[in-house]
Amino acid sequence: MNFQNFLEGYIPNSRLMIVVSSNTKIIASNERRLLDSSTKDNPLFKQVLLNKKNGDVVHVKTKEFDCFGIAENCRDFSIFIFAPVREMLKNVLKTVLLESAKKS
């Protein structure tokens, strides 16, 4: 299976970053600059792996990113998904406002 083909152009208007790794080598991502790099040398992945508990969403912050991340293992692969905090909070705020308007 070629994961990279699957992720090409995935959710084009989304700011989600999706990464698939085998051991520590990144084999697929919708963020092309990460391909063939390692998760073990990247502080973003390190924070998720150090703080995760059974698929919990983890807040991670580096010089480049302020996001929520999650990692799951599936057979011989690890799947990481990162979403910017700002985008997630904006969506939560919209939902709260819409629900409040419905109840008024």
Residue frames as a rotation matrix with the C-alpha (Angstrom) as fourth column:
MET 1
0.582 0.813 0.000 0.00
0.813 -0.582 0.000 0.00
0.000 0.000 -1.000 0.00
ASN 2
-0.506 -0.731 0.458 1.34
0.718 -0.651 -0.246 3.43
0.478 0.204 0.854 -0.89
PHE 3
0.086 0.542 -0.836 0.27
0.925 -0.356 -0.135 5.76
-0.371 -0.761 -0.532 1.90
GLN 4
-0.686 -0.413 -0.599 1.73
0.218 -0.902 0.373 8.81
-0.695 0.126 0.708 0.17
ASN 5
-0.877 0.426 0.221 -0.68
0.200 -0.093 0.975 8.41
0.437 0.900 -0.003 -2.76
PHE 6
-0.043 0.901 -0.431 -3.54
0.920 0.203 0.334 8.25
0.388 -0.382 -0.838 -0.29
LEU 7
0.113 0.043 -0.993 -2.46
0.784 -0.618 0.063 11.44
-0.610 -0.785 -0.103 1.49
GLU 8
-0.840 -0.442 0.314 -1.70
0.539 -0.613 0.578 13.51
-0.063 0.655 0.753 -1.63
GLY 9
-0.738 0.521 0.429 -4.02
-0.167 -0.757 0.632 16.48
0.654 0.395 0.646 -1.50
TYR 10
-0.302 0.646 -0.701 -5.92
0.829 0.541 0.141 15.13
0.471 -0.538 -0.699 1.49
ILE 11
0.488 0.638 -0.596 -8.30
0.835 -0.540 0.105 17.74
-0.255 -0.549 -0.796 2.85
PRO 12
-0.149 -0.674 0.723 -6.83
0.865 -0.443 -0.235 20.53
0.479 0.591 0.649 0.73
ASN 13
0.126 0.249 0.960 -8.51
-0.066 -0.964 0.259 23.36
0.990 -0.096 -0.105 2.67
SER 14
0.941 0.213 -0.262 -7.65
0.211 0.233 0.949 21.93
0.263 -0.949 0.174 6.05
ARG 15
0.330 -0.860 0.388 -4.71
-0.791 -0.477 -0.384 22.81
0.515 -0.180 -0.838 8.21
LEU 16
0.853 -0.023 0.522 -4.47
-0.314 0.775 0.547 19.26
-0.417 -0.631 0.654 9.55
MET 17
-0.070 -0.885 -0.461 -1.06
-0.969 0.170 -0.180 17.66
0.238 0.434 -0.869 9.23
ILE 18
0.875 0.370 0.313 -1.20
-0.418 0.903 0.103 13.89
-0.245 -0.221 0.944 8.79
VAL 19
-0.073 -0.969 -0.237 1.92
-0.977 0.117 -0.179 11.75
0.201 0.219 -0.955 9.09
VAL 20
0.972 0.235 -0.027 2.49
-0.228 0.962 0.152 8.00
0.062 -0.142 0.988 8.75
SER 21
0.058 -0.997 0.060 5.72
-0.991 -0.064 -0.114 6.51
0.117 -0.053 -0.992 10.03
SER 22
0.830 -0.013 -0.557 7.26
0.008 1.000 -0.012 3.07
0.557 0.006 0.830 9.98
ASN 23
0.055 -0.721 -0.691 9.47
0.985 0.152 -0.080 2.69
0.163 -0.676 0.719 13.04
THR 24
0.065 -0.027 -0.998 10.72
0.501 -0.864 0.056 6.28
-0.863 -0.503 -0.042 13.19
LYS 25
-0.899 -0.426 0.106 10.97
0.281 -0.373 0.884 7.00
-0.337 0.824 0.455 9.44
ILE 26
-0.065 0.883 -0.464 8.21
-0.295 -0.461 -0.837 9.20
-0.953 0.082 0.291 7.99
ILE 27
-0.729 -0.191 0.658 6.92
0.438 0.609 0.662 7.37
-0.527 0.770 -0.360 4.93
ALA 28
-0.304 0.676 0.672 3.88
0.779 -0.229 0.583 9.50
0.548 0.701 -0.457 4.10
SER 29
-0.403 0.241 -0.883 2.52
0.619 -0.639 -0.457 12.93
-0.674 -0.730 0.109 4.92
ASN 30
0.575 0.581 0.575 0.37
0.815 -0.469 -0.341 15.65
0.072 0.665 -0.744 3.45
GLU 31
0.840 -0.479 -0.256 3.29
-0.378 -0.854 0.358 17.88
-0.390 -0.204 -0.898 4.52
ARG 32
0.915 -0.386 -0.113 5.84
0.130 0.550 -0.825 16.87
0.381 0.740 0.554 1.86
ARG 33
0.269 -0.884 0.383 8.84
-0.642 -0.461 -0.613 18.44
0.718 -0.081 -0.691 3.59
LEU 34
0.254 -0.120 0.960 8.60
-0.903 0.326 0.280 15.78
-0.347 -0.938 -0.026 6.31
LEU 35
0.960 0.177 -0.218 8.99
-0.256 0.871 -0.419 12.81
0.115 0.458 0.881 3.94
ASP 36
0.508 -0.759 -0.408 11.97
0.371 0.620 -0.692 10.57
0.777 0.200 0.596 4.66
SER 37
-0.249 -0.561 0.789 12.77
-0.625 -0.530 -0.574 12.41
0.740 -0.636 -0.219 7.89
SER 38
-0.577 -0.060 -0.815 12.61
0.438 0.819 -0.371 10.88
0.690 -0.570 -0.446 11.36
THR 39
0.536 0.809 0.242 10.06
0.107 -0.350 0.931 11.30
0.837 -0.473 -0.274 14.12
LYS 40
0.544 -0.323 -0.775 12.70
0.833 0.320 0.451 10.75
0.102 -0.891 0.443 16.79
ASP 41
-0.564 -0.824 -0.060 14.61
0.826 -0.564 -0.016 13.93
-0.021 -0.059 0.998 15.92
ASN 42
-0.470 0.494 0.731 11.54
0.173 -0.761 0.625 16.15
0.865 0.421 0.273 15.67
PRO 43
-0.997 0.014 0.082 10.34
-0.083 -0.245 -0.966 17.91
0.007 -0.969 0.246 18.87
LEU 44
-0.284 0.956 -0.074 6.71
-0.940 -0.262 0.217 17.89
0.188 0.131 0.973 17.67
PHE 45
0.280 0.353 -0.893 6.58
-0.318 0.912 0.260 14.10
0.906 0.211 0.368 17.50
LYS 46
-0.662 -0.611 -0.434 8.64
0.239 0.377 -0.895 13.70
0.710 -0.696 -0.104 20.66
GLN 47
-0.830 0.371 0.417 6.13
-0.558 -0.544 -0.627 15.72
-0.006 -0.752 0.659 22.70
VAL 48
0.184 0.944 -0.275 3.17
-0.904 0.272 0.329 13.70
0.385 0.188 0.903 21.44
LEU 49
0.189 -0.156 -0.970 4.88
-0.025 0.986 -0.163 10.39
0.982 0.055 0.183 22.10
LEU 50
-0.810 -0.569 -0.142 6.11
0.145 0.040 -0.989 11.41
0.569 -0.821 0.050 25.57
ASN 51
-0.841 0.479 0.250 2.73
-0.504 -0.528 -0.684 12.73
-0.196 -0.701 0.686 26.72
LYS 52
-0.210 0.836 -0.507 0.21
-0.759 0.188 0.624 10.45
0.617 0.515 0.595 25.05
LYS 53
-0.803 0.114 0.585 -1.89
-0.355 0.697 -0.623 7.99
-0.479 -0.708 -0.519 26.97
ASN 54
-0.497 0.626 0.601 -4.11
0.585 0.753 -0.300 5.63
-0.640 0.202 -0.741 25.01
GLY 55
-0.331 0.340 0.880 -4.82
0.897 -0.178 0.406 7.96
0.294 0.923 -0.247 22.11
ASP 56
0.347 0.434 -0.832 -5.28
0.707 -0.703 -0.072 11.11
-0.616 -0.563 -0.551 24.16
VAL 57
0.617 -0.134 0.776 -5.05
0.514 -0.678 -0.525 14.42
0.596 0.723 -0.349 22.36
VAL 58
0.155 -0.702 -0.695 -1.93
0.917 -0.159 0.365 16.26
-0.367 -0.694 0.620 23.51
HIS 59
0.996 0.047 -0.077 -1.21
0.022 -0.955 -0.294 20.00
-0.087 0.291 -0.953 23.38
VAL 60
0.234 -0.964 0.130 2.24
0.904 0.265 0.336 20.44
-0.359 0.039 0.933 21.82
LYS 61
0.985 0.026 -0.171 4.15
-0.019 -0.966 -0.259 23.64
-0.172 0.258 -0.951 21.30
THR 62
0.125 -0.969 0.212 7.43
0.927 0.190 0.323 24.18
-0.353 0.156 0.922 19.47
LYS 63
-0.595 -0.402 -0.696 9.05
0.141 -0.905 0.402 27.20
-0.791 0.140 0.595 17.84
GLU 64
-0.982 0.152 -0.107 7.09
-0.127 -0.123 0.984 26.43
0.137 0.981 0.140 14.65
PHE 65
-0.377 0.874 -0.307 3.83
0.129 0.378 0.917 24.95
0.917 0.306 -0.255 15.93
ASP 66
-0.812 0.372 0.449 1.16
-0.515 -0.095 -0.852 25.40
-0.274 -0.923 0.269 18.56
CYS 67
-0.266 0.674 -0.689 -1.18
-0.714 0.342 0.611 22.50
0.647 0.655 0.391 17.98
PHE 68
0.303 0.385 0.871 -3.06
-0.766 0.642 -0.017 19.53
-0.567 -0.662 0.490 19.29
GLY 69
-0.329 -0.481 -0.813 -1.62
-0.853 0.520 0.039 16.18
0.404 0.706 -0.581 18.32
ILE 70
0.539 0.461 0.705 -2.60
-0.663 0.748 0.018 12.56
-0.519 -0.478 0.709 18.52
ALA 71
-0.436 -0.686 -0.583 -0.70
-0.875 0.474 0.096 9.38
0.211 0.552 -0.807 17.70
GLU 72
0.582 0.594 0.555 -2.03
-0.647 0.752 -0.126 5.88
-0.492 -0.286 0.822 17.18
ASN 73
-0.643 -0.763 0.066 -0.30
-0.602 0.558 0.571 2.65
-0.473 0.327 -0.818 16.28
CYS 74
0.619 0.782 -0.066 -1.72
-0.638 0.452 -0.623 0.41
-0.458 0.428 0.779 13.58
ARG 75
0.940 -0.335 0.067 0.18
0.334 0.860 -0.387 -2.80
0.071 0.386 0.920 12.85
ASP 76
0.114 -0.992 -0.053 3.71
0.985 0.106 0.137 -1.73
-0.130 -0.068 0.989 11.85
PHE 77
-0.332 -0.162 0.929 2.86
0.547 -0.836 0.050 1.94
0.769 0.525 0.366 11.45
SER 78
-0.422 0.259 -0.869 2.27
0.718 -0.489 -0.495 5.01
-0.553 -0.833 0.021 13.60
ILE 79
-0.082 0.490 0.868 -0.24
0.778 -0.512 0.363 7.60
0.623 0.705 -0.339 12.47
PHE 80
-0.603 -0.165 -0.781 0.05
0.647 -0.674 -0.357 11.17
-0.467 -0.720 0.513 13.73
ILE 81
0.130 0.633 0.763 -2.50
0.801 -0.521 0.295 13.94
0.585 0.573 -0.574 13.25
PHE 82
-0.644 -0.372 -0.668 -1.81
0.682 -0.674 -0.283 17.55
-0.345 -0.638 0.688 14.21
ALA 83
0.259 0.758 0.599 -4.32
0.827 -0.494 0.269 20.42
0.500 0.425 -0.755 14.24
PRO 84
-0.667 -0.546 0.507 -3.40
0.264 -0.809 -0.525 24.05
0.697 -0.216 0.683 14.97
VAL 85
-0.622 0.398 -0.674 -4.79
0.723 -0.038 -0.690 25.30
-0.300 -0.917 -0.264 18.29
ARG 86
-0.781 0.283 -0.556 -6.03
-0.290 -0.954 -0.077 28.52
-0.552 0.101 0.827 16.69
GLU 87
-0.683 0.524 -0.509 -8.07
-0.502 0.170 0.848 26.65
0.531 0.834 0.147 14.05
MET 88
-0.561 0.463 -0.687 -9.56
0.585 0.808 0.067 24.25
0.586 -0.364 -0.724 16.59
LEU 89
-0.647 0.303 -0.700 -10.57
0.556 -0.440 -0.705 27.04
-0.521 -0.845 0.116 18.97
LYS 90
-0.809 0.368 -0.458 -12.07
-0.549 -0.752 0.365 29.04
-0.209 0.547 0.811 16.12
ASN 91
-0.578 0.599 -0.554 -14.22
-0.156 0.586 0.795 26.03
0.801 0.546 -0.246 15.18
VAL 92
-0.551 0.362 -0.752 -15.27
0.815 0.427 -0.392 25.48
0.179 -0.829 -0.530 18.80
LEU 93
-0.782 0.224 -0.582 -16.23
0.085 -0.886 -0.456 29.14
-0.618 -0.406 0.673 19.15
LYS 94
-0.741 0.526 -0.417 -18.34
-0.610 -0.269 0.745 28.99
0.280 0.807 0.521 15.96
THR 95
-0.505 0.547 -0.667 -20.13
0.324 0.837 0.441 25.88
0.800 0.006 -0.600 17.22
VAL 96
-0.618 0.250 -0.746 -20.84
0.751 -0.094 -0.654 27.43
-0.234 -0.964 -0.129 20.63
LEU 97
-0.813 0.297 -0.500 -22.17
-0.304 -0.950 -0.070 30.61
-0.496 0.095 0.863 19.02
LEU 98
-0.657 0.583 -0.477 -24.40
-0.452 0.202 0.869 28.68
0.603 0.787 0.131 16.61
GLU 99
-0.472 0.472 -0.745 -25.79
0.647 0.759 0.071 26.51
0.599 -0.449 -0.663 19.39
SER 100
-0.724 0.171 -0.669 -26.41
0.479 -0.573 -0.665 29.57
-0.496 -0.802 0.333 21.57
ALA 101
-0.815 0.416 -0.404 -28.25
-0.566 -0.722 0.398 31.27
-0.126 0.553 0.824 18.71
LYS 102
-0.582 0.606 -0.542 -30.46
-0.014 0.659 0.752 28.18
0.813 0.446 -0.375 18.20
LYS 103
-0.436 0.370 -0.820 -31.49
0.864 0.428 -0.266 28.19
0.253 -0.825 -0.506 21.85
SER 104
-0.901 0.066 -0.429 -32.33
0.121 -0.911 -0.394 31.90
-0.417 -0.407 0.813 21.92
